[in-house]
Amino acid sequence: MITEFTLSPSTQTGALGLMHIKRFWSKVMLRRANQLNDDMWRQEWQMDKTLLSVLGLGQEQTLTYVFQHAPAFEEFEQWIIRTVGTPPAEQVDKFNSLFFKTPAVSESIPSILNDEELAFWAQNGYIIIKNVVPKADCQATVDVICDFLKIKLNEPETWYGPHTSRQGIMIQLFQHPLLQKNRQSARIRMAYEQLWQRTDIWVTTDRVGFNPPETDTWKFPGPDLHWDCGLDLPIPFNLQGLLYLTDTAPEQGAFTLVPGFHNRISEWLPSLPEGTNPRAENLHALGSFPIAAAAGDFVIWHQALPHGSRPNTSLKPRFVQYINYQPADIPPQQRWL
């Protein structure tokens, strides 16, 4: 019975040979039964995310499966194999090594961003990296998303139908060879390595986005400007990123942020009247700016920037893929909500 359930140690493995996997499963099962407090849930979440990165699973995808089906551990591993296959032995060994004290391997940090770009980053808190993915691959990825949503680009009336894997403009599509190929772009990884100033980072398995034009009967559902992190000062360093899959104009529901706000937030938050909810403020009044870019361009931003999408007032939909790289050892207070 779940009332007799206990947490497994991280060193306990299963059929996949992965450490932490049984502990992760046991935590989700306890969370499902309201028997795991928020502190314990958050404390290991970065390691949990890294585990899912190794497996190639999305966070929402995995949590939804366990919460809905309450599988036994062996069933959970079988679902993983059915969904993404068996993880490569090299990745398993690399992940398992995180649980042992081993000498650090010194690797040179790439310098894909030049001095001018780094100065822009320091001032604005975001950077656009051009042509990280070939346009042909971007178009092929758009085709994959259209097939998944059962829509046709030349038939706008198909863009607004219901879909069980559609949450607003977020599409719960995680696994496809093209999505994985885009995530493995060498230039995307090198940019993250340079900004993190470390090479021991792991690519997450995130979803894609589809933001069609507004109509009389369909209005932009958000997310509007927001933060994905806690707002206790100081806001720690962390990164987020997205890949434009189509040429995107400002009015085309472009990704939007407040440039440079990572340099202002430590003054702005204390200036608010006592009891004010910063997240409920008019964040656009802080100087929001839509990011126009071409298919194959990649945007990375500092987590302290208010960011989000915007209503699409053009005639074309916006397609993006969310891609992020993070270390496994981000302290709990530095992680996303």
C-alpha positions in Angstrom: 0.0 0.0 0.0 1.2 3.5 -0.6 1.0 4.3 3.1 3.8 1.8 3.6 5.8 3.3 0.7 9.3 4.6 1.4 11.9 6.6 -0.6 14.4 4.5 -2.4 18.1 5.6 -2.2 19.6 7.3 -5.3 22.1 4.4 -5.7 19.4 1.8 -6.2 19.0 1.0 -9.9 16.6 -1.0 -12.0 16.6 -2.8 -15.3 17.9 0.3 -17.1 21.0 0.5 -14.8 20.3 4.2 -14.0 20.8 5.5 -10.5 18.2 7.8 -9.0 15.5 6.5 -11.2 13.8 4.4 -8.5 14.1 7.2 -6.1 12.5 9.6 -8.6 9.6 7.2 -9.2 9.1 6.7 -5.5 9.0 10.5 -4.9 6.4 11.0 -7.6 4.3 8.2 -6.2 4.5 9.7 -2.7 3.7 13.1 -4.2 0.7 11.6 -5.9 -0.5 10.4 -2.5 0.2 13.8 -0.9 2.9 12.2 1.3 5.9 14.2 0.1 6.3 17.8 1.3 7.2 20.7 -1.0 10.7 21.0 0.4 11.7 17.4 -0.4 10.0 17.7 -3.8 12.1 20.8 -4.7 15.3 19.8 -3.0 16.2 17.2 -5.7 14.3 18.6 -8.6 17.4 19.5 -10.6 18.7 16.0 -10.3 15.3 14.7 -11.3 15.3 17.0 -14.4 18.8 15.7 -15.3 17.6 12.1 -15.0 14.7 12.9 -17.4 17.2 14.6 -19.7 19.3 11.4 -19.9 16.1 9.4 -20.7 14.9 12.0 -23.2 11.6 12.4 -21.4 9.6 15.6 -20.9 8.7 16.7 -17.4 5.0 17.1 -17.9 4.9 13.9 -20.0 6.4 11.8 -17.2 4.6 13.3 -14.3 1.3 13.0 -16.2 1.9 9.3 -16.9 2.8 8.5 -13.3 -0.1 10.5 -11.7 -2.6 9.0 -14.1 -1.5 5.4 -14.0 0.3 4.9 -10.7 2.6 2.2 -12.3 4.7 -0.2 -10.4 8.4 0.5 -10.8 8.9 -2.2 -13.3 5.9 -0.9 -15.3 7.4 2.6 -15.2 10.7 1.4 -16.7 8.8 -0.5 -19.4 6.9 2.7 -20.2 10.2 4.5 -20.6 11.5 1.9 -23.0 8.3 2.0 -25.0 8.4 5.8 -25.2 12.0 6.6 -25.8 13.9 3.3 -26.0 16.9 2.2 -23.8 19.2 5.1 -22.9 22.7 4.8 -24.3 25.2 3.2 -22.0 27.6 6.2 -22.3 24.8 8.5 -21.0 23.9 6.1 -18.2 27.6 5.9 -17.0 28.0 9.7 -17.2 24.8 10.3 -15.1 25.7 7.6 -12.6 29.1 9.2 -12.1 27.3 12.2 -10.6 26.7 10.2 -7.4 30.4 9.5 -6.8 33.2 11.9 -6.1 35.4 11.7 -9.1 38.2 14.1 -10.2 36.9 16.9 -12.3 37.8 16.8 -15.9 39.0 20.1 -17.2 37.6 21.0 -20.6 38.1 24.2 -22.6 35.1 26.5 -22.7 34.0 27.4 -26.3 34.0 31.0 -27.4 31.1 31.1 -29.9 30.0 34.6 -28.7 32.4 37.4 -29.5 33.2 40.4 -27.3 30.5 42.6 -28.9 27.9 39.9 -28.4 28.9 39.3 -24.8 28.7 43.1 -24.1 25.1 43.0 -25.6 24.3 40.0 -23.4 25.6 41.8 -20.3 23.5 44.9 -21.0 20.3 43.3 -22.3 20.3 39.8 -20.7 19.5 38.1 -24.0 21.2 37.2 -27.2 20.1 36.0 -30.7 22.4 33.4 -32.3 21.9 33.2 -36.0 21.5 30.1 -38.1 22.0 27.5 -35.5 19.8 25.0 -37.3 19.4 24.7 -41.1 16.2 26.2 -42.5 15.4 22.8 -44.1 15.4 21.2 -40.7 13.2 24.0 -39.3 10.7 23.5 -42.1 10.7 19.7 -41.6 10.1 20.3 -37.8 7.2 22.5 -38.7 5.8 19.7 -40.8 6.2 17.3 -37.8 4.3 19.7 -35.6 1.5 20.1 -38.2 1.2 16.3 -38.5 1.0 16.0 -34.7 -1.7 18.6 -34.5 -3.5 17.4 -37.6 -3.4 20.9 -39.2 -2.4 22.2 -42.6 -0.4 25.3 -43.1 -2.4 26.4 -46.2 -5.8 25.8 -44.5 -6.2 28.3 -41.6 -9.5 26.9 -40.6 -7.6 23.8 -39.3 -5.4 25.8 -36.9 -7.9 26.1 -34.1 -9.3 22.7 -33.6 -9.0 21.0 -30.2 -6.1 18.7 -29.5 -5.5 16.7 -26.3 -1.8 17.6 -26.3 -2.4 21.3 -26.8 -2.2 23.5 -23.7 -2.8 27.1 -25.0 0.1 27.7 -27.4 2.3 25.0 -25.7 2.3 21.6 -27.6 3.1 18.5 -25.6 5.3 17.0 -28.3 8.6 15.8 -26.9 10.0 12.9 -28.9 10.9 13.0 -32.5 14.3 12.5 -34.3 14.2 16.1 -35.7 13.4 17.6 -32.3 16.4 15.7 -30.8 18.6 16.7 -33.8 17.8 20.4 -33.1 18.5 20.0 -29.4 22.0 18.6 -30.3 23.0 21.6 -32.4 26.6 22.2 -31.6 26.2 26.0 -31.7 23.4 25.9 -29.3 25.3 23.8 -26.8 28.5 25.9 -27.2 26.6 29.1 -26.5 25.1 27.6 -23.3 28.6 26.4 -22.3 30.1 29.8 -22.8 27.4 31.6 -20.9 27.4 29.0 -18.1 31.2 28.9 -18.2 31.2 25.2 -17.8 30.8 22.2 -20.1 29.1 19.7 -17.7 25.5 20.7 -18.8 22.6 18.5 -19.9 20.1 19.2 -22.6 16.5 19.0 -21.4 13.7 17.4 -23.4 11.2 20.3 -23.7 8.2 20.8 -25.8 7.3 23.0 -28.8 5.0 26.0 -29.4 2.3 26.9 -31.9 0.8 30.4 -31.7 -1.7 31.0 -34.5 -3.2 34.4 -35.5 -6.0 35.7 -33.3 -9.6 35.6 -34.8 -13.0 36.8 -33.7 -13.4 33.4 -31.9 -9.9 32.6 -30.8 -7.8 34.9 -28.6 -4.3 34.6 -27.4 -4.4 32.5 -24.2 -0.9 33.4 -22.9 1.5 33.0 -21.3 2.0 36.8 -21.2 5.0 38.2 -19.5 6.1 36.2 -16.5 9.0 34.7 -14.6 9.7 31.0 -14.3 11.7 31.4 -11.1 11.3 32.6 -7.6 11.6 36.4 -7.0 13.7 36.3 -3.8 16.7 38.6 -4.2 19.3 38.2 -5.5 17.9 36.4 -8.6 20.4 33.7 -9.4 21.9 33.1 -12.8 19.9 30.7 -15.0 19.2 30.5 -18.7 16.3 29.7 -21.0 16.1 29.4 -24.8 14.0 28.9 -27.8 14.5 28.1 -31.5 12.5 29.9 -34.1 11.3 27.4 -36.7 9.8 30.0 -39.1 10.7 33.6 -40.0 8.9 35.5 -37.3 7.9 39.2 -37.4 7.2 41.3 -34.2 3.4 41.2 -34.8 3.5 37.4 -35.4 3.1 36.5 -31.8 6.9 37.0 -31.4 8.7 36.0 -28.2 8.7 39.0 -26.0 10.9 40.1 -23.0 12.0 43.2 -21.1 15.6 43.8 -22.2 18.1 44.5 -19.4 15.7 43.9 -16.6 18.2 41.5 -14.9 20.2 44.7 -14.1 17.1 46.5 -12.7 15.1 43.9 -10.8 17.1 44.2 -7.6 16.0 47.9 -7.4 12.5 47.4 -8.9 11.3 44.7 -6.5 12.0 46.7 -3.3 10.4 49.8 -4.8 7.0 48.2 -4.9 4.5 49.0 -2.2 4.3 46.5 0.6 2.0 43.6 -0.2 2.3 44.1 -3.9 2.4 40.9 -6.1 5.2 41.6 -8.6 3.7 39.0 -11.0 0.4 40.9 -11.2 2.0 44.2 -12.2 1.9 45.6 -15.7 5.2 44.1 -16.8 4.8 45.5 -20.3 5.2 49.0 -18.8 8.7 48.0 -17.8 9.7 48.2 -21.5 8.6 44.9 -23.2 10.2 44.2 -26.6 9.2 41.6 -29.3 12.1 39.6 -30.7 11.9 39.2 -34.4 14.2 36.6 -35.9 14.5 34.1 -38.8 14.0 30.4 -39.0 17.0 28.7 -37.5 17.8 31.6 -35.1 18.1 30.9 -31.4 17.3 33.2 -28.5 18.8 32.7 -25.0 17.7 34.9 -22.1 18.5 35.3 -18.4 15.8 34.0 -16.1 15.4 37.4 -14.4 13.9 38.9 -17.5 10.1 39.0 -17.7 9.3 37.1 -20.8 6.5 35.4 -22.7 4.6 35.4 -26.0 2.2 38.0 -27.3 -1.0 38.0 -29.4 -0.4 37.1 -33.1 -1.9 39.9 -35.2 -0.4 38.7 -38.5 -1.8 36.1 -40.9 0.9 33.5 -40.2 1.3 31.2 -37.2 4.4 31.2 -35.0 6.3 27.9 -34.5 9.1 27.5 -31.9 11.0 24.7 -30.1 12.1 25.3 -26.5 15.7 24.1 -25.8 17.7 24.4 -22.7 21.0 23.2 -21.2 21.6 23.2 -17.4 24.0 21.7 -14.9 22.9 19.0 -12.6 24.0 20.8 -9.5 22.0 24.0 -9.5 21.1 24.8 -5.8 17.4 24.5 -4.9 16.9 28.2 -4.6 18.2 28.8 -8.1 15.7 26.5 -9.9 12.6 27.2 -11.7 9.1 27.2 -10.2 
